[in-house]
C-alpha cells in the first residue's frame, strides 16, 4: 500500500481487543477498545530530540506490513513450562513529508491479553546518532479507576517504596508496572519489555487531563534520556489487559 487508510484497525486473535492506528495531521496516534468499549482514547507518539527538530511529523506512510505471529517459548522460571505467544502485528514505515525526510518505523502488536508498541529508528542517510530528550508516548485512559502505583521520582530507591492505592486521577507520577482496576472485570497494567540500551520508563500525568499519562524516561546527569546510534529499537510499551 502506498498510503495509510484514514484509520487502520488490527484485532487480537480472539477479536476482543482492537487497536486503531492513525496519522492525525501527520502525527502517529493509536487508540484501544476492549469488547467495543474505549480503553485508551487516541494517544500520540513521537520523540523530542536534542540538536534536531522533534520527531513527531508530519509523516506519510511509506509501507504497511501486517503479520500474524505465533510461537512457543520456555521461560527460565515461573508457573508454566511453555508460554504460547499469539498476536497480530502491524509495522508502519513512516517518512517525514518535509526535509530532512527522516524515517521512523512503528511496530504494534495485539494479543488476546494486551497490546504493545515500540519505536524503530532505521539506518538512514544524514542521521547516524540521536540524543533523545523525551519520549512522547501518551496513554490517554477513557475512564478513571482504582490504581496501584509507587512514586516514579527517579531516585535510587523508588522501587523500595510502598505502593499507593488511589484513583487513577490522583496518581502523582508512577514507576511501571502501574496497574488499574477499571471495573470488576477489567484490569490494565502498563509496563515495558526488552529494556536494552535505553532509559527506564516512568509515567507522569498531564497537567490538563489527570487521566492522560506520558512516558517519562529516567535521565542521564546532563538531562538527555537516551544517547544512541542507529539503528535503534525502543523497549516495547506494554498494556496488559485481564478480566480477573
Buried (B, 14 or more C-beta within 10 A) or exposed (E): EEEBEEEBBBEBBEEBBBBBBBBEEBBBBBBBBBEEEBBBBBBBBBBBBBEBEEBBBEBBBBBBEEEEEEEEEEEEEEEEEEEEEBBBBBBBBBBBEEEEEBBBBBBBBBBBBBBBBBBBBBEBEEBEEBBBBBBBBBBBBBBBBBBBBBBBBBEEEBEEEEEBEEEBBEBEBBBBBBBBBBEEEBBBBBBBEEEEEBBBBBBBBEEEEBBBBBBBBBBEEEEBBBBBEBEBBBBBBBBBBEEE
